[in-house]
């Protein structure tokens, strides 16, 4: 885990609140996710999955667990017809950017 770089929730949340976490790891590939899962299971740790930090208000105390920062990117159209589109979006994709992309392509409804 990223032990050399201390993780502070306050630096990664939109409300700028939250204390340190014991461990953190940035997940960019499927392999990272599998290794992270193995780490928390082996060490019997609690964990938090963090995207852009806009839907979390962590405690200012220390989190004795692991924070996984999702940075897995990618979008894939799985199905499309004249009325429907199904898109697989990776967990690290920024929501606002994806909504803007959908609107730019005329894929309405997601902006609501």
N, C-alpha and C positions, 0 to 999 in steps of 0.2 A: 504494500500500500504506500501511498505518498507520504511517508513519515518525515521526510526532510522539509517539506513545505507545510507548515501548520495551516489547517483549514479553519476559518472563522465564518460562521453562517452570515454574520453581518456584512461580509464582503460579497456575498452571493445571493442576497435576497433584496427584493425591491423596497421593502420597508427598512432595510439596513439594521435589522435586529438579529440577535442570536450570538451565542458564544462559540467556543471552539469544539471541534470534534476530535476524538482520539485518532481516527483513521479517515482517509479519504482516497478516492480513486476516480479518475476520469475515464469513462467508458466510451470508446470510439468504435470498437469492433465487437462482433459476436464473441470472439475469443476472450476479450476483456470481461465480458459479462459472465462467461463460464468460470473464469478464474476468480472473479469477485464473489460469485456464489459459493465456490469451494472455500474461499478464505473465511467468509462469515460462518459457514457450517463447521469448518474445522475448529475455529476459535470461539464458537458459540456466542456470536455477537449480534446485537440488534443492528438494523441498518435503515437508512433513509435514502430514497431515490429522489434526486433533485434535478429539475429541469432549469428553467430560468429564475426560479425562486420567487415567482409572483403569487403563489398560492400557499405560502407557508409562513408561519410566525413562530420561529423556534425560541426556546428558552435562552436566556443569557448565560445559564449555567453550562458546564461541560457536558457534551453528549458522549457517553462512554460506548461508542459504537462506530460504525463506518458510514460515511456519506458517499454515495455513488452519484457522480455528476454525469448525466446522460448527454453525450455528444455524438451519438450514432446518427448519421445523416443519410437521407435518401427518400425518394418518392417514386412510387411505381404505380402506374395505372393497371389495375387488375381486370376491370370490366368497364365497357363503355357502350352505350347505345344512344338513341336520340333523346332520351329522357333521364338517363341515370349514368353516373360515373362512380366507380368504386376505386379508391386510391389507398394504397398501403403507404403510410407515412412513418418513418423511423422516429423513435422516441426522443432523439436529440434535435429534431427540426424545430426551429422557433415558430411558435403558433402564429404570431402576427405576420411573419413572412409567408407562411403557408396560406393563410387567408388571403393575403394580397395576391399571391400567385393564382389562387383559385378564381378570385374576382377578375383578374386580368385575362383569364382564359374563358370567362363567361360561365363558370361553374357556380351558379348562384345558390344561395341558401346557407352556406357555411358561415358567411359573414354575420348572420343573425345569431 
